[in-house]
Amino acid sequence: MASPSSSSPSSQSRPEKKASVLVRLATADDVEQIAQIHSVINRAYRSEGGWTTEAHLVSDERITIDALKEAILDKINPLLLAFDSETGQPLGTLQLEPAEHYPDFGVYKKEGYVPSYVEPLPKDQQVFVGLFSVDPSQQSRGIGRKLVEAALRHGKESMNRTQCVVYVLYMRDELIQWYKKLGFVDYGEKVPFPDAGLIKHEDTHFSVLRLAL
């Protein structure tokens, strides 16, 4: 009698195990992969395939090589990186920026708009999500969720923050809904886009989402 082996239908049809996704803080050694990381970010934001894409809304690259090197080495605004566990390929990024160091985008001014959120927390209790990207060719692996979850833990446990804030271009409803599934709340706040010279549509602005940590 033939013994059960790799020739059995069940074993032949078993799908191959996918490599896992590892998320960690960036270190100086990651400068060696800066070209790959830079490519991930700009393809995510400036190509048509990325789910965080802004290509139809904003021109120019998302970040320069020099600015990315500064972000990798930054000790105040920690950068988290996602990698493929087998190949070491960079898969995504997310930067945490303390609110007291985050740039002021100004006040959104449009007839009829009334801010609906009164900020009760001091800036040193808030942390912003920025430079969030996922390689468009590696989507549907849970990379974005793992990056955000790791960032929320780091913001709470290592940075002693009690609220996480993210700005999302208001036209990106699917991305706003994705953040809401993670627990972020849209109170109706808006802030203007900081550089009007880069926008392709009038009244391009951000929706503000918040999450208690």
FIMIBA-409211 format. One line per field, with one value per residue: residue in one letter; x, y, z of N, C-alpha, C, O in turn. Coordinates in steps of 0.001 Angstrom, whole numbers, padded with zeros to 6 digits, m for minus. Example, Ala and Ser with C-alpha at 12.3 -4.5 7.8 and 13.67 -1.06 7.14 Angstrom:
% FIMIBA-409211
aa <- [A; S]
npx <- [013190; 012850]
npy <- [m005690; m002250]
npz <- [007800; 007080]
capx <- [012300; 013670]
capy <- [m004500; m001060]
capz <- [007800; 007140]
cpx <- [013200; 012900]
cpy <- [m003300; 000030]
cpz <- [007800; 007870]
opx <- [014236; 013409]
opy <- [m003319; 001138]
opz <- [008465; 008039]
//
This chain:
% FIMIBA-409211
aa <- [M; A; S; P; S; S; S; S; P; S; S; Q; S; R; P; E; K; K; A; S; V; L; V; R; L; A; T; A; D; D; V; E; Q; I; A; Q; I; H; S; V; I; N; R; A; Y; R; S; E; G; G; W; T; T; E; A; H; L; V; S; D; E; R; I; T; I; D; A; L; K; E; A; I; L; D; K; I; N; P; L; L; L; A; F; D; S; E; T; G; Q; P; L; G; T; L; Q; L; E; P; A; E; H; Y; P; D; F; G; V; Y; K; K; E; G; Y; V; P; S; Y; V; E; P; L; P; K; D; Q; Q; V; F; V; G; L; F; S; V; D; P; S; Q; Q; S; R; G; I; G; R; K; L; V; E; A; A; L; R; H; G; K; E; S; M; N; R; T; Q; C; V; V; Y; V; L; Y; M; R; D; E; L; I; Q; W; Y; K; K; L; G; F; V; D; Y; G; E; K; V; P; F; P; D; A; G; L; I; K; H; E; D; T; H; F; S; V; L; R; L; A; L]
npx <- [000847; 000557; 002168; 001038; 002148; 004098; 002917; 000235; m003090; m003969; m001665; m000386; m002019; m001779; m001262; 001706; 003639; 003586; 006121; 006728; 005950; 008092; 008362; 010153; 012108; 013866; 017388; 020789; 022079; 020239; 020477; 021945; 020087; 018703; 017939; 016095; 014121; 013353; 012263; 010023; 008432; 007919; 006720; 004459; 003101; 003121; 002512; 000058; m000771; m000604; m002260; m002223; m001890; m001309; m001116; m002910; m003648; m001583; 001521; 005080; 007795; 007306; 009200; 012621; 015846; 017805; 016224; 014981; 017156; 017715; 015377; 015659; 017805; 016845; 016244; 014246; 011828; 010755; 011270; 009532; 010071; 009013; 009739; 010331; 010472; 012067; 013534; 014462; 013637; 012620; 009364; 007559; 006818; 006594; 006350; 006626; 005678; 006197; 003716; 004473; 006596; 005618; 004812; 002943; 000048; m001641; m004842; m007894; m009915; m012988; m016048; m018784; m017623; m017249; m015242; m015394; m014207; m012746; m009614; m008515; m006194; m002790; 000006; 002214; 001191; 000281; 000779; 001818; 001030; 003022; 004511; 003592; 003673; 003220; 004611; 003393; 003354; 003219; 000879; m002032; m000955; m001190; 000561; 000293; m001471; 000084; 002222; 000919; m000190; 002156; 003261; 001389; 001677; 004331; 004147; 002551; 003824; 006609; 006877; 005124; 002620; m000827; m002654; m003129; m002668; m003707; m003330; m005288; m005716; m008691; m010211; m009624; m011446; m011611; m009258; m009583; m011747; m010452; m008670; m010553; m011526; m009480; m009864; m009615; m011051; m013127; m013724; m014640; m012810; m010637; m007672; m005614; m003884; m000376; 001281; 000337; 001266; 001771; m000558; m003158; m005816; m008335; m008984; m007841; m007374; m006789; m008395; m008786; m007948; m008354; m007106; m007485; m004943]
npy <- [m001185; 002163; 004762; 007823; 010750; 013406; 013238; 013103; 014367; 016377; 017445; 018371; 020420; 022242; 025591; 027591; 028771; 032141; 034639; 036335; 039622; 041983; 044516; 047294; 049786; 052271; 052267; 053552; 051857; 051339; 053219; 052142; 050908; 052960; 053795; 051844; 052133; 054765; 054490; 052862; 054643; 056831; 055549; 054619; 057002; 058540; 057074; 055407; 053013; 052743; 052477; 054564; 056624; 059908; 060909; 061929; 064220; 065727; 067152; 066550; 064794; 062699; 062648; 063583; 062045; 063045; 064158; 061856; 060432; 062037; 061516; 058785; 058851; 060399; 061141; 062229; 062131; 059206; 056678; 054019; 050911; 048490; 045151; 042368; 039190; 037148; 037989; 040483; 042723; 046117; 047140; 049043; 052180; 054321; 057247; 058642; 061616; 063901; 066118; 068673; 069231; 069111; 070536; 073603; 073741; 075762; 077524; 076213; 077788; 078353; 079359; 078753; 076634; 075279; 074644; 071569; 070368; 070680; 071103; 069337; 068365; 068875; 069629; 067994; 065546; 064423; 062613; 062524; 060744; 060158; 060086; 057603; 054657; 051988; 049447; 049390; 047016; 045060; 044984; 044023; 042292; 042892; 044808; 047604; 047718; 046414; 048197; 050512; 049539; 048850; 051377; 052729; 051375; 052027; 054802; 055085; 053535; 054090; 056777; 058005; 059076; 060093; 060383; 059775; 061285; 061821; 063196; 063182; 063417; 064914; 063897; 061239; 059026; 056224; 055648; 057100; 055694; 053275; 053947; 054523; 051988; 051063; 052361; 055127; 058416; 060653; 063898; 065918; 067890; 070074; 070878; 073135; 072360; 072508; 073589; 075346; 075488; 072946; 071521; 070002; 070447; 072771; 073874; 071687; 069856; 068638; 066042; 065582; 063006; 061263; 059270; 057753; 056710]
npz <- [000000; m000848; 000879; 002510; 000936; m000597; m002991; m002764; m003461; m001674; m000559; m002828; m003665; m001722; m000841; m001353; 001379; 002236; 002543; 005598; 006938; 008250; 010662; 011744; 013559; 011717; 011039; 010957; 009210; 007258; 005326; 003304; 001705; 000583; m001977; m002828; m000856; m001291; m003836; m003269; m001729; m003491; m005660; m004389; m003779; m006120; m008381; m010448; m009431; m006652; m003480; m001773; m003467; m004795; m007234; m009118; m007936; m006806; m007791; m008505; m006797; m003884; m001830; m001551; m002182; m000426; 001625; 002513; 003543; 005750; 007185; 007780; 009537; 011552; 014917; 016396; 015044; 014595; 012115; 010761; 009167; 006788; 005899; 003669; 005045; 004038; 001751; 002459; 001217; 000990; 001915; 002810; 004520; 007437; 009232; 012466; 013958; 016455; 017687; 018495; 016911; 014415; 011243; 010905; 009149; 008705; 008654; 007581; 005278; 004128; 002763; 004818; 006186; 009358; 012046; 013782; 015886; 019002; 020156; 022801; 023894; 024875; 022698; 023233; 023781; 021524; 018439; 015078; 012070; 009301; 005981; 005064; 003378; 000998; m000951; m004182; m005682; m003814; m002409; m000437; 001414; 004008; 004868; 005296; 007520; 009466; 009692; 010688; 013106; 014497; 014680; 016278; 018690; 019292; 019471; 021729; 023798; 023728; 023132; 024755; 024048; 023779; 021821; 018355; 015193; 011841; 008600; 005733; 002258; 001256; m000851; m000964; m000230; 000104; 001434; 003767; 004845; 005314; 007363; 009316; 009870; 011376; 013687; 013764; 013947; 012210; 012710; 011217; 010828; 008953; 007117; 005231; 002112; 002167; 000125; m002405; m004982; m005893; m006185; m008172; m008353; m007520; m004175; m002868; 000010; 003395; 005267; 008739; 010889; 013976; 016694; 019792; 021994]
capx <- [000000; 001343; 002038; 000760; 003373; 003901; 002189; m001200; m003740; m004097; m000396; m000054; m002834; m001541; m000572; 002998; 003597; 004148; 007051; 006076; 006342; 008729; 008348; 011096; 012591; 014996; 018700; 021733; 022426; 019228; 020889; 022454; 018959; 017918; 017364; 014903; 013103; 012901; 011399; 008748; 007653; 007460; 005755; 003210; 002417; 003103; 002130; m001377; m001095; m000555; m003536; m002052; m001458; m001799; m000624; m003927; m003972; m000389; 002674; 006408; 008006; 006865; 010360; 013900; 016807; 018436; 015247; 014779; 018309; 017491; 014307; 016207; 018724; 016141; 015994; 013067; 010668; 011177; 010775; 009363; 010208; 008529; 010595; 010025; 011305; 012987; 014415; 014944; 013168; 011773; 007973; 006740; 007375; 005691; 007099; 005894; 006181; 005587; 002923; 005155; 007564; 004926; 004586; 001606; m000480; m002519; m006274; m008728; m010902; m013940; m017360; m019664; m016930; m017146; m014523; m016268; m013404; m011991; m008454; m008376; m004916; m001580; 000735; 003170; 000487; m000171; 001794; 001282; 001465; 003452; 005334; 003031; 003689; 003315; 004993; 002184; 003410; 003141; m000356; m002856; m000197; m001361; 001718; m000162; m002010; 001193; 002962; 000134; m000290; 003457; 003430; 000532; 002322; 005534; 003724; 002014; 004732; 007958; 006828; 004181; 001558; m002175; m003506; m002471; m003359; m003265; m003950; m005543; m006366; m010122; m010802; m009269; m012455; m011318; m008192; m010212; m012529; m009506; m008225; m011677; m011594; m008436; m010272; m009510; m012340; m013165; m014609; m014996; m011732; m009928; m006525; m005261; m002655; 000610; 001951; m000659; 001904; 001879; m001857; m003726; m007235; m008663; m009517; m007257; m007089; m006734; m009282; m007994; m008475; m007714; m007298; m006984; m004004]
capy <- [000000; 003387; 005617; 009219; 011469; 014683; 013012; 013112; 015574; 017431; 018132; 019054; 021617; 023147; 026789; 027881; 029729; 033436; 035222; 037270; 041024; 042440; 045969; 047737; 051154; 052464; 052505; 054142; 050853; 051329; 054150; 051310; 050559; 054182; 053875; 051001; 052738; 055958; 054011; 052426; 055809; 057638; 054767; 054567; 058295; 059247; 056201; 055147; 051731; 052744; 052801; 055874; 057524; 061277; 061322; 062704; 065392; 066493; 066926; 066487; 063577; 062793; 062949; 063471; 061137; 063734; 064259; 060501; 060111; 062733; 060807; 057524; 059148; 061275; 060542; 062861; 061643; 057850; 056090; 052573; 050303; 047122; 044365; 040967; 038437; 036253; 038682; 041753; 043796; 047126; 047039; 050185; 053136; 055165; 058098; 059237; 062970; 064571; 067265; 069930; 069447; 068970; 071870; 074184; 073856; 076919; 077365; 076012; 078861; 078255; 079824; 077712; 075646; 075577; 073555; 070848; 069697; 071561; 070316; 069390; 067822; 069638; 069031; 066970; 064271; 063988; 062209; 062484; 059740; 060743; 059295; 056252; 054114; 050544; 049118; 049031; 045637; 044147; 045254; 042878; 041433; 043399; 045634; 048872; 047507; 046102; 049431; 051397; 048944; 049008; 052801; 053080; 050837; 052821; 056129; 055010; 052943; 054666; 058233; 058445; 059878; 059606; 060529; 059732; 062135; 061640; 064038; 062453; 064246; 064689; 063143; 059833; 058460; 054828; 055637; 057567; 054567; 052273; 054419; 054386; 050586; 050873; 053067; 056584; 059111; 061894; 064838; 066980; 068891; 070214; 071785; 073372; 071780; 073553; 074180; 075472; 075348; 071541; 070867; 069978; 070779; 073836; 073471; 070453; 070007; 067401; 065704; 065239; 061861; 061118; 057997; 057735; 055603]
capz <- [000000; m000920; 002061; 002202; 000610; m001290; m004228; m002500; m003976; m000673; m000385; m004063; m003812; m000614; m001330; m000758; 002473; 001883; 003499; 006509; 006878; 009480; 010839; 012780; 013431; 010814; 011626; 010014; 008206; 006196; 004262; 002214; 000840; 000431; m003319; m002854; 000009; m002016; m004921; m002667; m001320; m004614; m006441; m003627; m003798; m007396; m009489; m010451; m008817; m005198; m002840; m001144; m004526; m004913; m008547; m009825; m007121; m006436; m008660; m007903; m006028; m002493; m001000; m002237; m001568; 000707; 002708; 003036; 004388; 007017; 007905; 008290; 010637; 012494; 016234; 016985; 014290; 014225; 010882; 010778; 007854; 006626; 005022; 003432; 005979; 003337; 000808; 002999; 000336; 001640; 001474; 003212; 005483; 008216; 010158; 013580; 014176; 017607; 017239; 018763; 015835; 013128; 010651; 010964; 007790; 008642; 008937; 006388; 005173; 003028; 003209; 005331; 006998; 010785; 012712; 014712; 016903; 019883; 020556; 024254; 024334; 024526; 021584; 023634; 023942; 020206; 017483; 013724; 011112; 008043; 005069; 005083; 002021; 000780; m002320; m004942; m006180; m002672; m001667; m000001; 002323; 005366; 005210; 005848; 008865; 010380; 009929; 011554; 014435; 015142; 014972; 017410; 019899; 019577; 019904; 023093; 024781; 023709; 023016; 025789; 023442; 024076; 020634; 017056; 014227; 010461; 007587; 004489; 001249; 001475; m001957; m000834; 000675; 000421; 002437; 005013; 005370; 005808; 008673; 010250; 010281; 012389; 014897; 013643; 013889; 011436; 013385; 010288; 010751; 007691; 007072; 003835; 001579; 002487; m001032; m003467; m006278; m006274; m006334; m009515; m008266; m006572; m002872; m002346; 001435; 004160; 006376; 009926; 011625; 015281; 017390; 021167; 022227]
cpx <- [000886; 001100; 001732; 002063; 003052; 003142; 000684; m001814; m003771; m002797; m000007; m000803; m002607; m000759; 000764; 002851; 004275; 005100; 006319; 006634; 006899; 008717; 009290; 011452; 013784; 016271; 019614; 022109; 021446; 019529; 021422; 021342; 018119; 017275; 016085; 013776; 012507; 011942; 010034; 007861; 007082; 006541; 004413; 002404; 002230; 002857; 000641; m001745; m001165; m001882; m003448; m001718; m002129; m001479; m001613; m004254; m002781; 000760; 003962; 006544; 007644; 008011; 011619; 014799; 017433; 017495; 014979; 015937; 018165; 016435; 014818; 017066; 018083; 015850; 014745; 011780; 010971; 010488; 010698; 009419; 009652; 009397; 009997; 010994; 012327; 013999; 015046; 014522; 012337; 010358; 007132; 007420; 006249; 006536; 006166; 006511; 005462; 004907; 003641; 006212; 006908; 004633; 003131; 001119; m001417; m003973; m007043; m009834; m011755; m015310; m018226; m018978; m016803; m016414; m015400; m015504; m012623; m010850; m008218; m006994; m003759; m000794; 001663; 002507; 000027; 001018; 001130; 001867; 001837; 004269; 004898; 002949; 003771; 003652; 003746; 002178; 003258; 001889; m001107; m002067; m000333; m000235; 001295; m000671; m000885; 002012; 002218; 000062; 001031; 003694; 002602; 001129; 003527; 005156; 003240; 003075; 006097; 007967; 005846; 003109; 000192; m003132; m002647; m003325; m002818; m004037; m004080; m006204; m007846; m010782; m010565; m010190; m012135; m010219; m008717; m011002; m011622; m008999; m009337; m011812; m010542; m008745; m010165; m010900; m012188; m014198; m015033; m013962; m011109; m008736; m006132; m004014; m001570; 001255; 001002; m000050; 001994; 000539; m002394; m005199; m007451; m009266; m009039; m006860; m007110; m007923; m008398; m008681; m007672; m008052; m006702; m006097; m004150]
cpy <- [001239; 004230; 007042; 009965; 012767; 014517; 013041; 014410; 016701; 018199; 018897; 020371; 022635; 024368; 026996; 028940; 031024; 033918; 036239; 038673; 041428; 043964; 046327; 049199; 051208; 052696; 053106; 053159; 050848; 052332; 053359; 050928; 051790; 054290; 053048; 051594; 053965; 055565; 053576; 053634; 056549; 056864; 054684; 055852; 058884; 058348; 055917; 053883; 051736; 053147; 054071; 056943; 058898; 061826; 062208; 064012; 066314; 066138; 066887; 065225; 063794; 063179; 062782; 062478; 061777; 063825; 062891; 060082; 060782; 062009; 059499; 057767; 059966; 060544; 061119; 062333; 060237; 057338; 054578; 052056; 048889; 046414; 042978; 040136; 037539; 037002; 039942; 042942; 044804; 047106; 048267; 051027; 053811; 055950; 058662; 060591; 063611; 065866; 068592; 070246; 069404; 070348; 072317; 074426; 075053; 076555; 077217; 077059; 078666; 078630; 078647; 076680; 076126; 074416; 072901; 070155; 070726; 070742; 070420; 068974; 068743; 068892; 067910; 065635; 063693; 063595; 062058; 061305; 060449; 059756; 057822; 055731; 052600; 050322; 048684; 047583; 044606; 044374; 043958; 041858; 041895; 044303; 046935; 048738; 047229; 047347; 050340; 050828; 049065; 050459; 053225; 052577; 051687; 054207; 056139; 054600; 053632; 056185; 058858; 059390; 059255; 059767; 060509; 060496; 061848; 062593; 063212; 063402; 063900; 063893; 061647; 059124; 057023; 054721; 056109; 056431; 053480; 052672; 054266; 052944; 050265; 051630; 054577; 057199; 060403; 062814; 065992; 068087; 068911; 071144; 071962; 072600; 072852; 074244; 074215; 075279; 073917; 070888; 071013; 070367; 071865; 073247; 072081; 070686; 068642; 067275; 065239; 064091; 061676; 059779; 058092; 056499; 055057]
cpz <- [000000; 000316; 001644; 001964; m000093; m002576; m004025; m002982; m002976; m000514; m001637; m004202; m002709; m001101; m000632; 000327; 002060; 002971; 004364; 006321; 008232; 009516; 011979; 012557; 012474; 011603; 010552; 008906; 007034; 005082; 003064; 001231; 000498; m000953; m003418; m002023; m000667; m003134; m004397; m002363; m002523; m005551; m005722; m003766; m005191; m008604; m009387; m009693; m007301; m004564; m001994; m002179; m004461; m006304; m009289; m009103; m006907; m007379; m007839; m007044; m004562; m001574; m001831; m001500; m000328; 001902; 003324; 003923; 005747; 007848; 008511; 009532; 011753; 013806; 016904; 016350; 013778; 012957; 011045; 009350; 007887; 005603; 004797; 004272; 005282; 002483; 001381; 002177; 001112; 001044; 001816; 004269; 006269; 009209; 011220; 013907; 015368; 017170; 017452; 017708; 014459; 012553; 010763; 009539; 007633; 008901; 007633; 006372; 003919; 003560; 003641; 006203; 008430; 011453; 013777; 015823; 017706; 020475; 022060; 024748; 023980; 023453; 022021; 023977; 022602; 019334; 016116; 012937; 009820; 007231; 005053; 003652; 002039; m000687; m003099; m005447; m005066; m001831; m001367; 000822; 003769; 005812; 005877; 007271; 009862; 010685; 010906; 012969; 015192; 015536; 016180; 018722; 020280; 020086; 021342; 024108; 024854; 023661; 024010; 025250; 023741; 022901; 019373; 016047; 012834; 009565; 006301; 003497; 001186; 000360; m001833; 000145; 001057; 001469; 003789; 005657; 005937; 007188; 009712; 010736; 011349; 013677; 014849; 013451; 013104; 012086; 012472; 010198; 009359; 007880; 005609; 003415; 001672; 001291; m002220; m004853; m006773; m006584; m007750; m009531; m007214; m005306; m002441; m000893; 002114; 005109; 007530; 010665; 012913; 015918; 018784; 021362; 023640]
opx <- [001846; m000040; 002112; 003001; 001895; 002754; m000071; m001163; m003618; m002794; 000627; m000289; m003154; 000298; 000935; 002054; 005411; 004910; 005401; 007641; 006242; 009024; 009229; 011145; 014604; 016241; 019248; 022423; 021789; 018906; 021362; 021615; 016942; 016174; 015104; 012615; 011295; 010928; 009007; 006678; 005891; 005664; 003359; 001177; 001288; 002979; 000031; m002910; m001733; m002554; m004469; m001310; m003307; m001553; m001215; m005043; m002937; 000950; 003950; 005543; 007669; 007820; 011673; 014545; 017574; 017899; 014772; 015725; 018457; 016571; 014447; 017048; 018709; 015276; 014246; 010778; 011402; 009289; 011678; 008884; 009796; 009753; 009248; 012205; 013352; 015187; 016050; 014993; 011424; 010185; 006103; 008447; 005104; 007343; 005057; 007720; 004254; 005461; 003445; 006675; 007572; 004244; 002212; 001706; m001922; m004293; m006863; m010592; m011273; m015680; m018375; m019652; m016318; m016920; m016059; m016096; m011915; m011092; m007775; m006660; m003746; m000913; 001883; 003180; m000546; 002110; 000022; 003025; 001059; 004673; 005732; 002242; 004317; 003049; 003102; 001111; 003178; 001852; m000842; m002461; 000327; m000079; 001861; m000339; m000901; 002451; 002816; 000238; 001035; 004258; 003072; 001090; 003718; 005771; 003489; 003216; 006676; 008931; 005743; 002738; 000077; m004284; m001586; m004550; m001615; m005241; m003108; m007146; m008212; m011817; m011224; m009764; m012355; m010237; m008336; m010933; m011972; m008908; m009071; m012173; m010695; m007986; m010578; m011797; m011236; m015398; m015705; m014205; m011060; m008775; m006299; m003189; m001814; 001731; 000876; m000763; 002265; 000500; m002129; m005771; m006820; m009975; m009752; m006098; m007410; m008395; m007382; m009854; m006462; m009133; m005541; m006450; m003443]
opy <- [001333; 004395; 007454; 009810; 013179; 015502; 013007; 015453; 017863; 019420; 019948; 021327; 023738; 024211; 026626; 029871; 031009; 033643; 036917; 038882; 041233; 044620; 045730; 049779; 050291; 053253; 053158; 053573; 050402; 052294; 053840; 050656; 051661; 054827; 053489; 051566; 054179; 056228; 053881; 053641; 056856; 057460; 054677; 055814; 059643; 058805; 056162; 053692; 050815; 054055; 054596; 058047; 059037; 063031; 063129; 064817; 067533; 064972; 067153; 064652; 064918; 063954; 061931; 062121; 061121; 063602; 062786; 059440; 060174; 061895; 059147; 056968; 060201; 059455; 060552; 062118; 060085; 057537; 053934; 052678; 048175; 046985; 042475; 040353; 037202; 036680; 040426; 044056; 044403; 047062; 048507; 050649; 053863; 055376; 059103; 060698; 063841; 066623; 069534; 071382; 069635; 071249; 071499; 075222; 075314; 075438; 077999; 077195; 078805; 078261; 077669; 075919; 077227; 073294; 073580; 069427; 071555; 069789; 071459; 069210; 069332; 067674; 066966; 064700; 062605; 064151; 061532; 060927; 061250; 058709; 056917; 056295; 052003; 050938; 047707; 046993; 043409; 043992; 042923; 040696; 041357; 044549; 047330; 049553; 047751; 047534; 050875; 051570; 049350; 050741; 054000; 053270; 052024; 054722; 057090; 055234; 053741; 056820; 060081; 060368; 058044; 059339; 061131; 060374; 061654; 062782; 062616; 064112; 062729; 063267; 060860; 058681; 056627; 053812; 055576; 056230; 052833; 051833; 053915; 052709; 049320; 051556; 055253; 056585; 061157; 062548; 066926; 069114; 067888; 072072; 071035; 072232; 073998; 075372; 073235; 074945; 073689; 069813; 072000; 070594; 071862; 072241; 071375; 071606; 067625; 068261; 064579; 064190; 061902; 059228; 058469; 055394; 054122]
opz <- [000765; 000750; 000549; 002746; m000178; m003204; m004996; m002932; m003352; m000354; m001548; m004784; m002737; m001712; 000530; 000212; 001587; 004156; 003903; 005645; 009255; 008521; 013054; 011516; 012437; 012700; 009378; 007790; 005939; 004020; 001933; 000062; 000160; m001079; m004016; m002430; m000620; m003352; m005003; m002702; m002559; m006178; m006357; m003862; m005423; m009741; m008347; m009344; m006714; m005053; m001549; m001819; m004133; m006540; m010003; m009597; m006834; m007724; m006637; m006614; m004062; m000636; m002718; m000349; 000704; 003043; 004532; 004952; 006777; 009066; 009631; 010469; 012787; 013801; 017876; 017032; 012635; 012757; 011420; 008433; 008879; 004572; 005634; 004216; 005876; 002493; 000857; 002407; 001834; m000174; 001184; 004833; 005821; 009940; 010918; 014109; 015308; 016373; 016684; 017611; 013449; 013296; 010719; 008806; 006541; 009309; 006699; 007332; 002795; 004674; 002909; 006897; 008693; 011429; 014565; 016621; 017134; 021215; 022550; 025909; 022899; 023316; 021262; 024412; 022553; 019458; 016008; 013112; 009301; 007737; 005033; 002817; 002967; m001567; m002718; m005619; m005339; m000662; m001978; 000916; 004658; 007008; 006896; 008132; 010977; 011820; 011840; 013936; 016389; 016594; 017013; 019738; 021449; 021019; 022083; 025154; 025936; 024089; 024104; 025899; 023931; 022971; 019316; 016041; 012658; 009735; 005838; 003850; 001076; 000590; m002513; 001211; 002201; 002299; 004831; 006870; 006924; 008084; 010862; 011889; 012123; 014643; 015792; 012873; 013309; 012026; 012910; 009563; 008675; 008688; 004817; 004251; 001295; 001420; m002955; m005800; m007952; m007184; m008437; m010598; m006157; m005357; m001729; m000595; 001489; 005675; 007314; 011023; 012937; 015712; 018941; 020952; 024018]
//
